[in-house]
Amino acid sequence: MSIPHLLVHDKQDNVGVVVVEGLTAGTEMLCVITEDNSDFSLVVNNDVPIGHKIALADLSDGETAVKYGQDIGRFVADIPKGNHVHTHNMKTKRW
């Protein structure tokens, strides 16, 4: 059994969370959806630290970020599928 690189909590999520140290650009990740234990593959485009998010689809500036099936903010730049998602391209809607 392989160890997942990325966890997605809900099938509605458009970002997943890196759960391994040292994830490097070009890695084909094993991604697991914890809601039903299904999995899929995705290639990461950047080096991404553990605990940070990755786009599961091409995302557009102004679109809602969804994690845990919930609105967690908005994207402030276009983000290609497989790219790092963090404070440089996503902001909370609270402030």
N, C-alpha and C positions, 0 to 999 in steps of 0.2 A: 504494500500500500504506500502510495506517495504522500508526502506531507504538503498541504496546501501552501501557496505563496500569498493568496489573497482570499479574504472572507467577504461575502456579500450577505447581508442579513435578511433581505426581503427581495422578492422577485421584481418589485417596483423600483428598487434602488438604481441610480445611475452612476454611483461610485461604489468602490469596494475598498477595504482596508488591508494594507500590507501587513503580514504577520510573520515575516522572516527578516533577519538581519542581512544586510549586504545585497539587496536586490539590485541587479545591474541591468542597464539598457540591453534590449535584445533577448532577455530571458523569456521563454515561453512558460507562462505561469499556469499552475493548476489553481483554479478558482472554485470555491465551494460556496453554494448558497445554503446558509444554515437553516433557513425556513423549511426546506424539504431534503436537505443533504444531497442535492443534485450538484453537478460540476460542469465546468466548461474550461476551455483554454483561451488565453489572451496573451499577446506579446506586449511587454512593457517597453515604452519608448525612451524612458529616462532612468537614471539611477534614482531609486526612491527609498527613503528611510522607513524603517519599521514604524507602524502607527499612522503613516500618511495615507492619503487616498489616491486612487487611480480611476480615471474616466472609463466607464464600461461601454460608452458609445461616443460618437462625435457630439459635443455639447456646445451650445451657443451662448454668447454674451447675453446676459439678462435672464437666461433660463434658470429654473429652480433646481437646486441641488437636493437630491433625495437619498437619505441614508436611514436605515431602520424603518423604511416605508414612510418617513416623515420629512417635511421640509426643514432642511438645516441651513439654508442660505441661498445665495444666488451667485451665478458665475459672472465674473467681471471681464472675461475674455473668452474667445472661442478656444475650445480645448479638444484636440483630436483624441479619438479612442486610443487608450493605452498610455496617455500622458499623465504626469504627476498633477494632482489637484491639491492645492494648499492655499495659504493666505495671499499668494501672488496672483491667483486667478479665481478665488472664491471668497466671498465675504458673507458674514451673518447679516440677516435683515434687521436685527435688533438695534444696530447702531449706525 
